[in-house]
Amino acid sequence: MKYVVYGENKVMTGAAIADAVLAYAAALGENGTTDIVEIPTADDDRVGVLTKVLIGLASQVMVEVASDDELEPENEDPVSELVRRTAAVGGGRFDDAASSHSNEPEAQNLARS
């Protein structure tokens, strides 16, 4: 699990999803564009919810490690979609950088995409 930190707010999500958001934000920033992405997260009560995040050129997004949790998403669809969007804006070089320090299956799939 990791937190996606956006300003003074942070949301908990799967490590591979967080890394994919970071890679996509870097690619968007490099291209001077923005996008809104919807990612599965956990609220304060650790209930699964979907969160929309605006990322791009002016976004200051960071990722920090959270404690492991049974809420780790098994669904690879959000990761695949973020990888597709990152590649679409020419940011494929960010995929490996964002996922290289994770041994989780989702992150390994991200690195191979």
Summary of the structure (lengths in Angstrom):
residues: 113
radius of gyration: 12.7
end to end distance: 20.8
largest distance: 37.3
contacts: 363
relative contact order: 0.27
helix: 39%
strand: 29%
